[in-house]
Amino acid sequence: MENKKEKWYFKTWSLAVSFFFIGPFMLPLVWVNPGFSKKKKVIVTLVILVLSCLLTLVLLKSLSYLNTYYQLLQNEIY
């Protein structure tokens, strides 16, 4: 019997780190991971998609606030 060592890119910590750096683009790593059942893959995919959507909405709202702030500054200067 061969003792197969798990690849580093299939470990849970590396999937979490890759989500923080590349977001939903890491989903293929979830789906090719042999350690996850199909149910777990679906749940992780849904969580990643929901988090990505929420983070995108927060980013857009922040950019909207920044735009408003800079417009107010511009009106004060000119």
PyMOL Python script that loads the backbone (N, CA, C, O; Angstrom):
from pymol import cmd

cmd.read_pdbstr("""\
ATOM      1  N   MET A   1       0.833  -1.195   0.000  1.00  0.00           N
ATOM      2  CA  MET A   1       0.000   0.000   0.000  1.00  0.00           C
ATOM      3  C   MET A   1       0.866   1.243   0.000  1.00  0.00           C
ATOM      4  O   MET A   1       1.876   1.335   0.697  1.00  0.00           O
ATOM      5  N   GLU A   2       0.445   2.164  -0.783  1.00  0.00           N
ATOM      6  CA  GLU A   2       1.165   3.426  -0.895  1.00  0.00           C
ATOM      7  C   GLU A   2       0.539   4.453   0.031  1.00  0.00           C
ATOM      8  O   GLU A   2      -0.684   4.568   0.109  1.00  0.00           O
ATOM      9  N   ASN A   3       1.375   5.192   0.726  1.00  0.00           N
ATOM     10  CA  ASN A   3       0.868   6.262   1.582  1.00  0.00           C
ATOM     11  C   ASN A   3       0.840   7.540   0.762  1.00  0.00           C
ATOM     12  O   ASN A   3       1.866   8.196   0.579  1.00  0.00           O
ATOM     13  N   LYS A   4      -0.337   7.888   0.272  1.00  0.00           N
ATOM     14  CA  LYS A   4      -0.460   9.071  -0.589  1.00  0.00           C
ATOM     15  C   LYS A   4      -0.624  10.309   0.275  1.00  0.00           C
ATOM     16  O   LYS A   4      -1.542  10.403   1.090  1.00  0.00           O
ATOM     17  N   LYS A   5       0.271  11.245   0.084  1.00  0.00           N
ATOM     18  CA  LYS A   5       0.221  12.496   0.829  1.00  0.00           C
ATOM     19  C   LYS A   5      -0.698  13.473   0.095  1.00  0.00           C
ATOM     20  O   LYS A   5      -0.650  13.596  -1.129  1.00  0.00           O
ATOM     21  N   GLU A   6      -1.522  14.153   0.857  1.00  0.00           N
ATOM     22  CA  GLU A   6      -2.447  15.117   0.263  1.00  0.00           C
ATOM     23  C   GLU A   6      -1.666  16.307  -0.296  1.00  0.00           C
ATOM     24  O   GLU A   6      -0.754  16.824   0.349  1.00  0.00           O
ATOM     25  N   LYS A   7      -2.034  16.726  -1.489  1.00  0.00           N
ATOM     26  CA  LYS A   7      -1.382  17.879  -2.123  1.00  0.00           C
ATOM     27  C   LYS A   7      -1.704  19.143  -1.333  1.00  0.00           C
ATOM     28  O   LYS A   7      -2.783  19.266  -0.754  1.00  0.00           O
ATOM     29  N   TRP A   8      -0.774  20.064  -1.317  1.00  0.00           N
ATOM     30  CA  TRP A   8      -0.952  21.282  -0.528  1.00  0.00           C
ATOM     31  C   TRP A   8      -2.139  22.098  -1.017  1.00  0.00           C
ATOM     32  O   TRP A   8      -2.797  22.759  -0.214  1.00  0.00           O
ATOM     33  N   TYR A   9      -2.428  22.069  -2.302  1.00  0.00           N
ATOM     34  CA  TYR A   9      -3.527  22.890  -2.827  1.00  0.00           C
ATOM     35  C   TYR A   9      -4.896  22.270  -2.578  1.00  0.00           C
ATOM     36  O   TYR A   9      -5.915  22.872  -2.915  1.00  0.00           O
ATOM     37  N   PHE A  10      -4.936  21.070  -1.991  1.00  0.00           N
ATOM     38  CA  PHE A  10      -6.203  20.463  -1.601  1.00  0.00           C
ATOM     39  C   PHE A  10      -6.481  20.630  -0.112  1.00  0.00           C
ATOM     40  O   PHE A  10      -7.549  20.237   0.360  1.00  0.00           O
ATOM     41  N   LYS A  11      -5.558  21.195   0.624  1.00  0.00           N
ATOM     42  CA  LYS A  11      -5.756  21.372   2.064  1.00  0.00           C
ATOM     43  C   LYS A  11      -6.720  22.536   2.315  1.00  0.00           C
ATOM     44  O   LYS A  11      -6.774  23.494   1.543  1.00  0.00           O
ATOM     45  N   THR A  12      -7.464  22.433   3.388  1.00  0.00           N
ATOM     46  CA  THR A  12      -8.480  23.432   3.704  1.00  0.00           C
ATOM     47  C   THR A  12      -7.879  24.818   3.880  1.00  0.00           C
ATOM     48  O   THR A  12      -8.460  25.802   3.423  1.00  0.00           O
ATOM     49  N   TRP A  13      -6.729  24.914   4.532  1.00  0.00           N
ATOM     50  CA  TRP A  13      -6.112  26.226   4.765  1.00  0.00           C
ATOM     51  C   TRP A  13      -5.727  26.884   3.438  1.00  0.00           C
ATOM     52  O   TRP A  13      -5.865  28.099   3.292  1.00  0.00           O
ATOM     53  N   SER A  14      -5.252  26.106   2.480  1.00  0.00           N
ATOM     54  CA  SER A  14      -4.856  26.712   1.201  1.00  0.00           C
ATOM     55  C   SER A  14      -6.082  27.159   0.410  1.00  0.00           C
ATOM     56  O   SER A  14      -6.020  28.148  -0.320  1.00  0.00           O
ATOM     57  N   LEU A  15      -7.195  26.440   0.548  1.00  0.00           N
ATOM     58  CA  LEU A  15      -8.432  26.869  -0.119  1.00  0.00           C
ATOM     59  C   LEU A  15      -8.942  28.173   0.492  1.00  0.00           C
ATOM     60  O   LEU A  15      -9.416  29.056  -0.223  1.00  0.00           O
ATOM     61  N   ALA A  16      -8.843  28.288   1.813  1.00  0.00           N
ATOM     62  CA  ALA A  16      -9.285  29.519   2.478  1.00  0.00           C
ATOM     63  C   ALA A  16      -8.402  30.693   2.070  1.00  0.00           C
ATOM     64  O   ALA A  16      -8.907  31.780   1.791  1.00  0.00           O
ATOM     65  N   VAL A  17      -7.100  30.486   2.034  1.00  0.00           N
ATOM     66  CA  VAL A  17      -6.177  31.561   1.644  1.00  0.00           C
ATOM     67  C   VAL A  17      -6.419  31.953   0.191  1.00  0.00           C
ATOM     68  O   VAL A  17      -6.421  33.138  -0.143  1.00  0.00           O
ATOM     69  N   SER A  18      -6.621  30.966  -0.669  1.00  0.00           N
ATOM     70  CA  SER A  18      -6.854  31.291  -2.080  1.00  0.00           C
ATOM     71  C   SER A  18      -8.164  32.054  -2.265  1.00  0.00           C
ATOM     72  O   SER A  18      -8.263  32.896  -3.157  1.00  0.00           O
ATOM     73  N   PHE A  19      -9.174  31.770  -1.432  1.00  0.00           N
ATOM     74  CA  PHE A  19     -10.417  32.542  -1.529  1.00  0.00           C
ATOM     75  C   PHE A  19     -10.161  34.013  -1.203  1.00  0.00           C
ATOM     76  O   PHE A  19     -10.692  34.900  -1.871  1.00  0.00           O
ATOM     77  N   PHE A  20      -9.348  34.273  -0.177  1.00  0.00           N
ATOM     78  CA  PHE A  20      -9.075  35.661   0.206  1.00  0.00           C
ATOM     79  C   PHE A  20      -8.281  36.399  -0.855  1.00  0.00           C
ATOM     80  O   PHE A  20      -8.391  37.620  -0.963  1.00  0.00           O
ATOM     81  N   PHE A  21      -7.484  35.687  -1.642  1.00  0.00           N
ATOM     82  CA  PHE A  21      -6.675  36.357  -2.650  1.00  0.00           C
ATOM     83  C   PHE A  21      -7.320  36.393  -4.038  1.00  0.00           C
ATOM     84  O   PHE A  21      -7.185  37.388  -4.750  1.00  0.00           O
ATOM     85  N   ILE A  22      -8.013  35.332  -4.428  1.00  0.00           N
ATOM     86  CA  ILE A  22      -8.564  35.306  -5.781  1.00  0.00           C
ATOM     87  C   ILE A  22     -10.077  35.091  -5.827  1.00  0.00           C
ATOM     88  O   ILE A  22     -10.661  34.984  -6.906  1.00  0.00           O
ATOM     89  N   GLY A  23     -10.701  35.028  -4.666  1.00  0.00           N
ATOM     90  CA  GLY A  23     -12.158  34.952  -4.604  1.00  0.00           C
ATOM     91  C   GLY A  23     -12.732  33.715  -5.269  1.00  0.00           C
ATOM     92  O   GLY A  23     -12.197  32.618  -5.114  1.00  0.00           O
ATOM     93  N   PRO A  24     -13.812  33.886  -6.004  1.00  0.00           N
ATOM     94  CA  PRO A  24     -14.507  32.734  -6.579  1.00  0.00           C
ATOM     95  C   PRO A  24     -13.717  32.032  -7.688  1.00  0.00           C
ATOM     96  O   PRO A  24     -14.127  30.974  -8.163  1.00  0.00           O
ATOM     97  N   PHE A  25     -12.591  32.613  -8.100  1.00  0.00           N
ATOM     98  CA  PHE A  25     -11.773  31.954  -9.120  1.00  0.00           C
ATOM     99  C   PHE A  25     -11.103  30.689  -8.586  1.00  0.00           C
ATOM    100  O   PHE A  25     -10.492  29.937  -9.345  1.00  0.00           O
ATOM    101  N   MET A  26     -11.221  30.456  -7.267  1.00  0.00           N
ATOM    102  CA  MET A  26     -10.646  29.243  -6.694  1.00  0.00           C
ATOM    103  C   MET A  26     -11.635  28.079  -6.672  1.00  0.00           C
ATOM    104  O   MET A  26     -11.298  26.992  -6.204  1.00  0.00           O
ATOM    105  N   LEU A  27     -12.830  28.293  -7.166  1.00  0.00           N
ATOM    106  CA  LEU A  27     -13.841  27.230  -7.155  1.00  0.00           C
ATOM    107  C   LEU A  27     -13.421  25.949  -7.890  1.00  0.00           C
ATOM    108  O   LEU A  27     -13.793  24.862  -7.448  1.00  0.00           O
ATOM    109  N   PRO A  28     -12.674  26.028  -8.976  1.00  0.00           N
ATOM    110  CA  PRO A  28     -12.223  24.765  -9.589  1.00  0.00           C
ATOM    111  C   PRO A  28     -11.401  23.896  -8.635  1.00  0.00           C
ATOM    112  O   PRO A  28     -11.444  22.668  -8.718  1.00  0.00           O
ATOM    113  N   LEU A  29     -10.653  24.532  -7.732  1.00  0.00           N
ATOM    114  CA  LEU A  29      -9.900  23.746  -6.746  1.00  0.00           C
ATOM    115  C   LEU A  29     -10.833  22.992  -5.804  1.00  0.00           C
ATOM    116  O   LEU A  29     -10.511  21.894  -5.349  1.00  0.00           O
ATOM    117  N   VAL A  30     -11.970  23.575  -5.518  1.00  0.00           N
ATOM    118  CA  VAL A  30     -12.945  22.895  -4.662  1.00  0.00           C
ATOM    119  C   VAL A  30     -13.506  21.677  -5.400  1.00  0.00           C
ATOM    120  O   VAL A  30     -13.649  20.602  -4.817  1.00  0.00           O
ATOM    121  N   TRP A  31     -13.821  21.852  -6.680  1.00  0.00           N
ATOM    122  CA  TRP A  31     -14.498  20.788  -7.415  1.00  0.00           C
ATOM    123  C   TRP A  31     -13.585  19.640  -7.811  1.00  0.00           C
ATOM    124  O   TRP A  31     -14.069  18.533  -8.050  1.00  0.00           O
ATOM    125  N   VAL A  32     -12.278  19.868  -7.887  1.00  0.00           N
ATOM    126  CA  VAL A  32     -11.372  18.759  -8.195  1.00  0.00           C
ATOM    127  C   VAL A  32     -10.777  18.149  -6.930  1.00  0.00           C
ATOM    128  O   VAL A  32      -9.990  17.205  -7.007  1.00  0.00           O
ATOM    129  N   ASN A  33     -11.146  18.678  -5.774  1.00  0.00           N
ATOM    130  CA  ASN A  33     -10.625  18.174  -4.511  1.00  0.00           C
ATOM    131  C   ASN A  33     -11.227  16.791  -4.215  1.00  0.00           C
ATOM    132  O   ASN A  33     -12.440  16.666  -4.050  1.00  0.00           O
ATOM    133  N   PRO A  34     -10.383  15.763  -4.150  1.00  0.00           N
ATOM    134  CA  PRO A  34     -10.915  14.414  -3.908  1.00  0.00           C
ATOM    135  C   PRO A  34     -11.374  14.198  -2.467  1.00  0.00           C
ATOM    136  O   PRO A  34     -12.060  13.215  -2.185  1.00  0.00           O
ATOM    137  N   GLY A  35     -11.013  15.085  -1.562  1.00  0.00           N
ATOM    138  CA  GLY A  35     -11.387  14.929  -0.165  1.00  0.00           C
ATOM    139  C   GLY A  35     -12.770  15.452   0.168  1.00  0.00           C
ATOM    140  O   GLY A  35     -13.260  15.232   1.276  1.00  0.00           O
ATOM    141  N   PHE A  36     -13.405  16.136  -0.760  1.00  0.00           N
ATOM    142  CA  PHE A  36     -14.737  16.700  -0.519  1.00  0.00           C
ATOM    143  C   PHE A  36     -15.791  15.833  -1.183  1.00  0.00           C
ATOM    144  O   PHE A  36     -15.617  15.384  -2.316  1.00  0.00           O
ATOM    145  N   SER A  37     -16.878  15.603  -0.474  1.00  0.00           N
ATOM    146  CA  SER A  37     -18.018  14.909  -1.078  1.00  0.00           C
ATOM    147  C   SER A  37     -18.753  15.907  -1.973  1.00  0.00           C
ATOM    148  O   SER A  37     -18.520  17.114  -1.905  1.00  0.00           O
ATOM    149  N   LYS A  38     -19.639  15.382  -2.805  1.00  0.00           N
ATOM    150  CA  LYS A  38     -20.396  16.266  -3.699  1.00  0.00           C
ATOM    151  C   LYS A  38     -21.235  17.257  -2.898  1.00  0.00           C
ATOM    152  O   LYS A  38     -21.350  18.424  -3.273  1.00  0.00           O
ATOM    153  N   LYS A  39     -21.819  16.791  -1.799  1.00  0.00           N
ATOM    154  CA  LYS A  39     -22.634  17.670  -0.957  1.00  0.00           C
ATOM    155  C   LYS A  39     -21.778  18.799  -0.386  1.00  0.00           C
ATOM    156  O   LYS A  39     -22.201  19.955  -0.377  1.00  0.00           O
ATOM    157  N   LYS A  40     -20.593  18.472   0.084  1.00  0.00           N
ATOM    158  CA  LYS A  40     -19.700  19.478   0.646  1.00  0.00           C
ATOM    159  C   LYS A  40     -19.244  20.472  -0.426  1.00  0.00           C
ATOM    160  O   LYS A  40     -19.120  21.666  -0.157  1.00  0.00           O
ATOM    161  N   LYS A  41     -18.997  19.978  -1.633  1.00  0.00           N
ATOM    162  CA  LYS A  41     -18.590  20.851  -2.739  1.00  0.00           C
ATOM    163  C   LYS A  41     -19.693  21.860  -3.063  1.00  0.00           C
ATOM    164  O   LYS A  41     -19.414  23.036  -3.299  1.00  0.00           O
ATOM    165  N   VAL A  42     -20.941  21.400  -3.073  1.00  0.00           N
ATOM    166  CA  VAL A  42     -22.071  22.288  -3.355  1.00  0.00           C
ATOM    167  C   VAL A  42     -22.209  23.341  -2.257  1.00  0.00           C
ATOM    168  O   VAL A  42     -22.408  24.521  -2.545  1.00  0.00           O
ATOM    169  N   ILE A  43     -22.103  22.912  -1.000  1.00  0.00           N
ATOM    170  CA  ILE A  43     -22.233  23.846   0.127  1.00  0.00           C
ATOM    171  C   ILE A  43     -21.118  24.880   0.099  1.00  0.00           C
ATOM    172  O   ILE A  43     -21.370  26.074   0.266  1.00  0.00           O
ATOM    173  N   VAL A  44     -19.878  24.426  -0.113  1.00  0.00           N
ATOM    174  CA  VAL A  44     -18.742  25.356  -0.159  1.00  0.00           C
ATOM    175  C   VAL A  44     -18.906  26.324  -1.329  1.00  0.00           C
ATOM    176  O   VAL A  44     -18.614  27.512  -1.192  1.00  0.00           O
ATOM    177  N   THR A  45     -19.365  25.836  -2.463  1.00  0.00           N
ATOM    178  CA  THR A  45     -19.583  26.698  -3.632  1.00  0.00           C
ATOM    179  C   THR A  45     -20.629  27.768  -3.330  1.00  0.00           C
ATOM    180  O   THR A  45     -20.429  28.939  -3.656  1.00  0.00           O
ATOM    181  N   LEU A  46     -21.734  27.378  -2.714  1.00  0.00           N
ATOM    182  CA  LEU A  46     -22.776  28.349  -2.380  1.00  0.00           C
ATOM    183  C   LEU A  46     -22.274  29.394  -1.383  1.00  0.00           C
ATOM    184  O   LEU A  46     -22.560  30.583  -1.525  1.00  0.00           O
ATOM    185  N   VAL A  47     -21.530  28.948  -0.386  1.00  0.00           N
ATOM    186  CA  VAL A  47     -20.980  29.892   0.597  1.00  0.00           C
ATOM    187  C   VAL A  47     -20.036  30.868  -0.078  1.00  0.00           C
ATOM    188  O   VAL A  47     -20.092  32.069   0.189  1.00  0.00           O
ATOM    189  N   ILE A  48     -19.172  30.373  -0.945  1.00  0.00           N
ATOM    190  CA  ILE A  48     -18.215  31.240  -1.639  1.00  0.00           C
ATOM    191  C   ILE A  48     -18.942  32.233  -2.539  1.00  0.00           C
ATOM    192  O   ILE A  48     -18.573  33.406  -2.587  1.00  0.00           O
ATOM    193  N   LEU A  49     -19.959  31.782  -3.245  1.00  0.00           N
ATOM    194  CA  LEU A  49     -20.703  32.690  -4.129  1.00  0.00           C
ATOM    195  C   LEU A  49     -21.457  33.757  -3.337  1.00  0.00           C
ATOM    196  O   LEU A  49     -21.474  34.923  -3.730  1.00  0.00           O
ATOM    197  N   VAL A  50     -22.075  33.369  -2.232  1.00  0.00           N
ATOM    198  CA  VAL A  50     -22.792  34.343  -1.397  1.00  0.00           C
ATOM    199  C   VAL A  50     -21.809  35.358  -0.812  1.00  0.00           C
ATOM    200  O   VAL A  50     -22.062  36.562  -0.856  1.00  0.00           O
ATOM    201  N   LEU A  51     -20.695  34.881  -0.266  1.00  0.00           N
ATOM    202  CA  LEU A  51     -19.687  35.801   0.277  1.00  0.00           C
ATOM    203  C   LEU A  51     -19.145  36.735  -0.793  1.00  0.00           C
ATOM    204  O   LEU A  51     -18.951  37.925  -0.545  1.00  0.00           O
ATOM    205  N   SER A  52     -18.903  36.204  -1.972  1.00  0.00           N
ATOM    206  CA  SER A  52     -18.395  37.031  -3.069  1.00  0.00           C
ATOM    207  C   SER A  52     -19.398  38.117  -3.448  1.00  0.00           C
ATOM    208  O   SER A  52     -19.021  39.264  -3.684  1.00  0.00           O
ATOM    209  N   CYS A  53     -20.673  37.749  -3.505  1.00  0.00           N
ATOM    210  CA  CYS A  53     -21.713  38.739  -3.823  1.00  0.00           C
ATOM    211  C   CYS A  53     -21.797  39.809  -2.742  1.00  0.00           C
ATOM    212  O   CYS A  53     -21.894  40.997  -3.046  1.00  0.00           O
ATOM    213  N   LEU A  54     -21.760  39.389  -1.487  1.00  0.00           N
ATOM    214  CA  LEU A  54     -21.824  40.360  -0.389  1.00  0.00           C
ATOM    215  C   LEU A  54     -20.615  41.295  -0.397  1.00  0.00           C
ATOM    216  O   LEU A  54     -20.761  42.503  -0.208  1.00  0.00           O
ATOM    217  N   LEU A  55     -19.448  40.748  -0.611  1.00  0.00           N
ATOM    218  CA  LEU A  55     -18.243  41.575  -0.656  1.00  0.00           C
ATOM    219  C   LEU A  55     -18.263  42.538  -1.848  1.00  0.00           C
ATOM    220  O   LEU A  55     -17.779  43.666  -1.750  1.00  0.00           O
ATOM    221  N   THR A  56     -18.820  42.090  -2.959  1.00  0.00           N
ATOM    222  CA  THR A  56     -18.956  42.969  -4.122  1.00  0.00           C
ATOM    223  C   THR A  56     -19.916  44.115  -3.819  1.00  0.00           C
ATOM    224  O   THR A  56     -19.651  45.258  -4.190  1.00  0.00           O
ATOM    225  N   LEU A  57     -21.027  43.818  -3.150  1.00  0.00           N
ATOM    226  CA  LEU A  57     -21.974  44.871  -2.779  1.00  0.00           C
ATOM    227  C   LEU A  57     -21.350  45.874  -1.806  1.00  0.00           C
ATOM    228  O   LEU A  57     -21.578  47.078  -1.920  1.00  0.00           O
ATOM    229  N   VAL A  58     -20.570  45.377  -0.860  1.00  0.00           N
ATOM    230  CA  VAL A  58     -19.879  46.273   0.081  1.00  0.00           C
ATOM    231  C   VAL A  58     -18.881  47.149  -0.655  1.00  0.00           C
ATOM    232  O   VAL A  58     -18.775  48.341  -0.369  1.00  0.00           O
ATOM    233  N   LEU A  59     -18.151  46.575  -1.598  1.00  0.00           N
ATOM    234  CA  LEU A  59     -17.198  47.350  -2.383  1.00  0.00           C
ATOM    235  C   LEU A  59     -17.904  48.448  -3.183  1.00  0.00           C
ATOM    236  O   LEU A  59     -17.450  49.592  -3.209  1.00  0.00           O
ATOM    237  N   LEU A  60     -19.005  48.098  -3.829  1.00  0.00           N
ATOM    238  CA  LEU A  60     -19.732  49.091  -4.626  1.00  0.00           C
ATOM    239  C   LEU A  60     -20.290  50.212  -3.746  1.00  0.00           C
ATOM    240  O   LEU A  60     -20.250  51.380  -4.131  1.00  0.00           O
ATOM    241  N   LYS A  61     -20.804  49.862  -2.578  1.00  0.00           N
ATOM    242  CA  LYS A  61     -21.326  50.878  -1.655  1.00  0.00           C
ATOM    243  C   LYS A  61     -20.195  51.784  -1.178  1.00  0.00           C
ATOM    244  O   LYS A  61     -20.375  52.999  -1.082  1.00  0.00           O
ATOM    245  N   SER A  62     -19.043  51.212  -0.881  1.00  0.00           N
ATOM    246  CA  SER A  62     -17.887  52.001  -0.442  1.00  0.00           C
ATOM    247  C   SER A  62     -17.431  52.947  -1.541  1.00  0.00           C
ATOM    248  O   SER A  62     -17.107  54.104  -1.276  1.00  0.00           O
ATOM    249  N   LEU A  63     -17.406  52.459  -2.767  1.00  0.00           N
ATOM    250  CA  LEU A  63     -17.012  53.321  -3.885  1.00  0.00           C
ATOM    251  C   LEU A  63     -18.016  54.450  -4.089  1.00  0.00           C
ATOM    252  O   LEU A  63     -17.637  55.563  -4.453  1.00  0.00           O
ATOM    253  N   SER A  64     -19.280  54.168  -3.858  1.00  0.00           N
ATOM    254  CA  SER A  64     -20.302  55.201  -3.957  1.00  0.00           C
ATOM    255  C   SER A  64     -20.084  56.285  -2.899  1.00  0.00           C
ATOM    256  O   SER A  64     -20.191  57.475  -3.192  1.00  0.00           O
ATOM    257  N   TYR A  65     -19.777  55.863  -1.662  1.00  0.00           N
ATOM    258  CA  TYR A  65     -19.493  56.830  -0.604  1.00  0.00           C
ATOM    259  C   TYR A  65     -18.251  57.649  -0.916  1.00  0.00           C
ATOM    260  O   TYR A  65     -18.227  58.856  -0.674  1.00  0.00           O
ATOM    261  N   LEU A  66     -17.230  57.013  -1.443  1.00  0.00           N
ATOM    262  CA  LEU A  66     -16.007  57.738  -1.807  1.00  0.00           C
ATOM    263  C   LEU A  66     -16.280  58.757  -2.908  1.00  0.00           C
ATOM    264  O   LEU A  66     -15.766  59.875  -2.872  1.00  0.00           O
ATOM    265  N   ASN A  67     -17.084  58.368  -3.877  1.00  0.00           N
ATOM    266  CA  ASN A  67     -17.421  59.276  -4.961  1.00  0.00           C
ATOM    267  C   ASN A  67     -18.162  60.499  -4.419  1.00  0.00           C
ATOM    268  O   ASN A  67     -17.864  61.630  -4.803  1.00  0.00           O
ATOM    269  N   THR A  68     -19.116  60.272  -3.537  1.00  0.00           N
ATOM    270  CA  THR A  68     -19.853  61.376  -2.921  1.00  0.00           C
ATOM    271  C   THR A  68     -18.917  62.276  -2.128  1.00  0.00           C
ATOM    272  O   THR A  68     -19.013  63.500  -2.210  1.00  0.00           O
ATOM    273  N   TYR A  69     -18.030  61.688  -1.375  1.00  0.00           N
ATOM    274  CA  TYR A  69     -17.073  62.446  -0.566  1.00  0.00           C
ATOM    275  C   TYR A  69     -16.181  63.314  -1.453  1.00  0.00           C
ATOM    276  O   TYR A  69     -15.975  64.490  -1.152  1.00  0.00           O
ATOM    277  N   TYR A  70     -15.655  62.759  -2.528  1.00  0.00           N
ATOM    278  CA  TYR A  70     -14.783  63.529  -3.408  1.00  0.00           C
ATOM    279  C   TYR A  70     -15.539  64.624  -4.151  1.00  0.00           C
ATOM    280  O   TYR A  70     -14.978  65.682  -4.436  1.00  0.00           O
ATOM    281  N   GLN A  71     -16.786  64.381  -4.462  1.00  0.00           N
ATOM    282  CA  GLN A  71     -17.576  65.446  -5.081  1.00  0.00           C
ATOM    283  C   GLN A  71     -17.795  66.591  -4.122  1.00  0.00           C
ATOM    284  O   GLN A  71     -17.739  67.753  -4.523  1.00  0.00           O
ATOM    285  N   LEU A  72     -18.045  66.283  -2.849  1.00  0.00           N
ATOM    286  CA  LEU A  72     -18.195  67.336  -1.837  1.00  0.00           C
ATOM    287  C   LEU A  72     -16.898  68.114  -1.673  1.00  0.00           C
ATOM    288  O   LEU A  72     -16.913  69.339  -1.550  1.00  0.00           O
ATOM    289  N   LEU A  73     -15.791  67.410  -1.674  1.00  0.00           N
ATOM    290  CA  LEU A  73     -14.483  68.073  -1.568  1.00  0.00           C
ATOM    291  C   LEU A  73     -14.234  68.969  -2.762  1.00  0.00           C
ATOM    292  O   LEU A  73     -13.736  70.087  -2.625  1.00  0.00           O
ATOM    293  N   GLN A  74     -14.581  68.473  -3.923  1.00  0.00           N
ATOM    294  CA  GLN A  74     -14.372  69.256  -5.142  1.00  0.00           C
ATOM    295  C   GLN A  74     -15.226  70.518  -5.116  1.00  0.00           C
ATOM    296  O   GLN A  74     -14.769  71.572  -5.558  1.00  0.00           O
ATOM    297  N   ASN A  75     -16.446  70.437  -4.612  1.00  0.00           N
ATOM    298  CA  ASN A  75     -17.311  71.614  -4.519  1.00  0.00           C
ATOM    299  C   ASN A  75     -16.770  72.618  -3.503  1.00  0.00           C
ATOM    300  O   ASN A  75     -16.934  73.825  -3.678  1.00  0.00           O
ATOM    301  N   GLU A  76     -16.130  72.131  -2.449  1.00  0.00           N
ATOM    302  CA  GLU A  76     -15.536  73.021  -1.450  1.00  0.00           C
ATOM    303  C   GLU A  76     -14.321  73.758  -1.992  1.00  0.00           C
ATOM    304  O   GLU A  76     -14.088  74.919  -1.656  1.00  0.00           O
ATOM    305  N   ILE A  77     -13.555  73.084  -2.823  1.00  0.00           N
ATOM    306  CA  ILE A  77     -12.319  73.681  -3.342  1.00  0.00           C
ATOM    307  C   ILE A  77     -12.634  74.699  -4.438  1.00  0.00           C
ATOM    308  O   ILE A  77     -12.005  75.756  -4.490  1.00  0.00           O
ATOM    309  N   TYR A  78     -13.586  74.404  -5.303  1.00  0.00           N
ATOM    310  CA  TYR A  78     -13.876  75.289  -6.435  1.00  0.00           C
ATOM    311  C   TYR A  78     -15.051  76.133  -6.151  1.00  0.00           C
ATOM    312  O   TYR A  78     -15.447  76.942  -6.989  1.00  0.00           O
TER     313      TYR A  78
END
""", "prot")
cmd.dss("prot")
cmd.show_as("cartoon", "prot")
cmd.util.cbc("prot")
cmd.orient("prot")
